[in-house]
Amino acid sequence: MSTLITTRMPVMFAVSGDQAIPGFMGPLGVPRDASGIIVIAARSLERAGVAAMLGPHVMSPAYAPTMRLEERVLEVLRTRALDVPLEQRVPSMLPLPCGLAGSSVPIVVLTLNVALGLERLDEVGGALRPLREEGFVLVGIAHDDVAVSNGPEMLATVSLLLGSAWEDDRVAELGTRGGGLGFVLAPELHDAIDDDRSFWSVEAAGEMPREVVEQLRPFLPGAEAGENQSMKKKDSSIQITRFDKTRLMRLLRSLDAAAENRDEIEDLERELERGAEVESTDVAPDVVTMNSTVRVTDLDADTTHLYTIVFPGDADFEKGRISILSPLGTALLGYCAGDVVLWEMPRGTRRLRIDELVYQPEAAGDFHL
């Protein structure tokens, strides 16, 4: 077990195929001074009208006072007008990651219905927060048999778990291992996180669902100071010329609302809404605009590519001419040399660093392009 001594127990989340999860095998396993473990899962409960289920885990030590822990959880749920009738208090066989199943402290499992909605689940998470000060570790589990890359169970469980986070919590471990992914939040490790980045992994974030990474963003090391450049996402700081925005809005209006690439269309719409609009004569010379040619490095594959961002009718991937409607084109638009952006792909997320603008129409005086 870990030798980490805390006043507030960590918050953990895991989804796994082989149960080899960051946060359970490393230095942030269950602290030896923990009073108990509350495993939380948000799932689609088939039984009509069931909001929650609660019970001891079958791996909980037989001698452990699980009944007292169950009653404490019930007290918390009642403060949010949630009750668990006797027929819904049943033992759980939910698969647990290594390091959790072998714990010597009581383990109870709280399963909440996804149908409660994210806002309600977040409220429940907030109500569970004080239990961390009582020595209980909160663990969110979304197992592979119910969780897919962007499945509602995973996202709802993460939302529920983060509702129990404190403002001073930070990601102490984040990574993927053995086909699973996980994170650990802890408030006592600020110095360790800042001094030793081995506690977390930016690379792992590229393999996590985008929605999970976005929910974790406030808890990442350096978040307050804006230091987390390796995981930048589009925001209002990007620049889009008025000329480009007018043409792109016209393009979007011409597209069929039932188009197969509706997701890509909506992504571009969001970027146009968020971007800071500037005149073509005022845009910085290192900003990616329409018809710009950029040299980028794929940080995950360690390869360099030359791309030109063009309108759909001019696209030719073999020649490096990338449509603005593609995820890659949308990811690059508005950013500048030196930025690292996330490129969403069917098989996961890749990190691209914009090394330089080989050509920008505005900088070259070609304002008609």
Protein Blocks (a to p, Z undefined) as FASTA:
>chain_A
ZZbdcfbdcddddddfklpaghjlmmmlccfkbgbdcdddddddfbghiabdcdddfklc
fkbcfklmmmmmmmmmmmnopacdfklmccdfbdcdehjlmpcbdcddddddfklojklm
mmmmmmmmmmmmnopacdddddfklpcfklmklmmmmmmmmmmpcfkbccfbgcdeehia
cddddfklmmmmmmmmklpcfklmmmpcfklmmmmmmmgghklnopammlcccdfkbccd
fklmmmmmmmmmmpcfkbfklmmmmmmmmmmmmpccddfklpcfkbccehiacddddfkl
opacddddddfklgcfknopacfkbmklmmmgopaehiacddddfkbccddddfbafbdf
klnopamZZ
